[in-house]
Amino acid sequence: MLPACVGTCVTSARYFGDLNDPDSDISKKLASGSGEVLNSDLGLSPSLYYFDLSAAEAMPDSVA
């Protein structure tokens, strides 16, 4: 079963699954080669991946 935050996300902004299972949604998404991690140069082997990270970083900060 998917976590509620993934199953109810109307924008499909979240993916969940077993990285060791090639048939899981997240494995398929990462196989596309577009997943990025923050501070990859630190060699920490994170398990949180971002997609289109460079586009999000280029967006201006909102002013409240």
C-alpha positions as CSV (number, residue, x, y, z in Angstrom):
1,M,0.0,0.0,0.0
2,L,1.2,3.5,-0.8
3,P,1.6,6.1,2.0
4,A,-1.4,8.4,2.1
5,C,0.7,11.4,1.1
6,V,1.7,9.6,-2.1
7,G,-1.7,8.1,-2.9
8,T,-3.6,11.3,-2.5
9,C,-1.2,13.7,-4.2
10,V,-3.2,15.2,-7.1
11,T,-0.1,16.5,-8.8
12,S,1.8,13.2,-8.6
13,A,4.7,15.0,-7.1
14,R,5.7,12.1,-4.8
15,Y,6.9,8.7,-5.7
16,F,7.4,5.8,-3.3
17,G,8.7,2.3,-3.6
18,D,11.6,-0.2,-3.1
19,L,14.8,1.0,-4.8
20,N,15.9,-2.6,-5.0
21,D,12.7,-3.6,-6.9
22,P,13.1,-2.7,-10.6
23,D,9.3,-2.9,-11.0
24,S,8.5,-0.2,-8.4
25,D,7.4,3.2,-9.4
26,I,10.4,5.0,-8.0
27,S,12.9,2.5,-9.6
28,K,11.3,3.2,-13.0
29,K,11.4,6.9,-12.4
30,L,15.1,6.8,-11.4
31,A,15.9,4.6,-14.4
32,S,15.0,7.6,-16.6
33,G,18.2,9.2,-15.3
34,S,16.6,12.4,-14.1
35,G,16.9,11.9,-10.3
36,E,19.2,14.2,-8.4
37,V,20.4,14.4,-4.8
38,L,21.4,17.4,-2.8
39,N,25.1,17.8,-2.0
40,S,26.1,14.7,-3.9
41,D,29.7,15.7,-3.6
42,L,29.7,14.8,0.1
43,G,29.3,11.1,-0.8
44,L,26.6,10.4,1.8
45,S,24.5,8.1,-0.4
46,P,21.1,9.7,0.3
47,S,17.9,8.0,-0.5
48,L,15.9,11.2,-1.2
49,Y,15.9,12.1,-4.9
50,Y,14.6,15.2,-6.6
51,F,13.4,15.5,-10.1
52,D,13.8,18.7,-12.1
53,L,15.8,20.1,-9.2
54,S,17.7,22.6,-11.4
55,A,14.5,24.1,-12.6
56,A,13.2,24.4,-9.1
57,E,16.4,26.0,-7.9
58,A,16.2,28.6,-10.8
59,M,12.8,29.7,-9.6
60,P,12.8,33.0,-7.7
61,D,12.0,32.9,-4.0
62,S,8.5,34.0,-3.1
63,V,8.2,37.1,-1.0
64,A,5.6,36.9,1.7
